[in-house]
């Protein structure tokens, strides 16, 4: 990616998680935008044009996987990081892989050093 700040869309239906992750990323030089629902995230992605979408798998309205697929329709270069606190999501994630979705997976609670390492690797790609 270029020398401009990497844009990360942070999406979680828990406001504390969204604001904390956005704050950590901003402090590390990433440009962030946040959404608390899947529908809001898809709309925001159209104007924010993220390099990376950090998406909770289980949102209140649609899944993070549905958000990822919608974003990738118009921004195929956007990289996807899915986060979940539920280990029971493996069937959903397996189906997403079968459908061709490429993503990194983080388990909540997200460890900031691990997240930052993944984002730096994505930015370098």
N, C-alpha and C positions, 0 to 999 in steps of 0.2 A: 504494500500500500504506500501511498505517497507520504510526504513529510507532514501533511496536515493531521490534525488530531483524528484518531480512530473514533468513529461514531458508534456508540453502543445503545441499542434500545433495550431498556430494562423493564420486564413485564412480570408482575406478580400481583395476585389479588390481596396480598397482605401489605398494607401501606408501609409498615415498619421495615419490612424486607426490601421493598422497592427503594425507599429513601436511603437506607443504609448502604445498599449496593451501589446506588448512584453516587453517593457521597464518596465512598472508597474509590470508585473509578475516576471521579472528577479530580480527586487529590492526586491521582497517578497520571493525570494528563489526558484522560479520555474525555470525549464530549458525550454527554448522555441526554437521553430523553426517557421519560418514564410513563408507563400506563398501568392502570389497575384492572383492566379487563382485556379480553381478547379482541373485541370489536374496536375498542379505543386504540389498541396496539396496531391493528391493521390500518386504521385511518391515519394514525400518527406516522407510521412507517412510510406512507406515500409522500409526506412532506419532509420528514427527517432524513430519509434515505440512509439507513444504518449500514455500516460495514458488518456489524455483528448484532444478532438479536439474542438476548439472554432471556429465555422464556420459561416460566413455571409450566409444568406439564398440566396441572389441574387448576384451571381458572374458573371463575364463577359462571361464565357464559359459554365459551367454546374452549377447546383444549389448546395448549401451547403448540401441539403438533399441527392443528388446523391453522393457527396463526402463522406458523413457519411456512406451511404450504402456500398460504395466501401471499405472504411476503415474497417468497421465491418466485411466484408467478410474474411479478413485475421487477424484482431485483434478484435475478438468479445468482449473482455473485455474493449475496449476503451469506455470512456464515452463521450457523445456528449452534447455540449452547442451550440445552434443556436442563432444567433443575427440577428436582422433585424431593419431597420428604417421605414419599410412600414407596416402599419397595415393591408393593403389589402392582406397580405400573408396568411390569416387565412385558405383559402381553401387548399393551398399547405401544410400547417402544419397539418390540419385535415387529409389530405390524407396520410401524413407521419405517423401519429399516427395509422390510419387504417391499414397501411402496417406493423405495428409492431415496428416502430422506437421509441425508448425511448430517450427523450432529455429534457434538461432544455431550457427555452427560455428567452432571454434578449432583451429588446427594446433599440435601439440606441436613444440618446447617452448612452452608457454603463456607469453605475456608478461603479467605481472601488471597493468601499467597498462591493457592492452587488455581483460583479463578484468574488472577493476574498472569500467571504463567501460560495458561491456555490462551488468553487474549493476546499476549505478546507473540506467541507462536502463530496465531491467526493473522496478526498484523504483519508479520514477517513473510507470510505466504504470498 
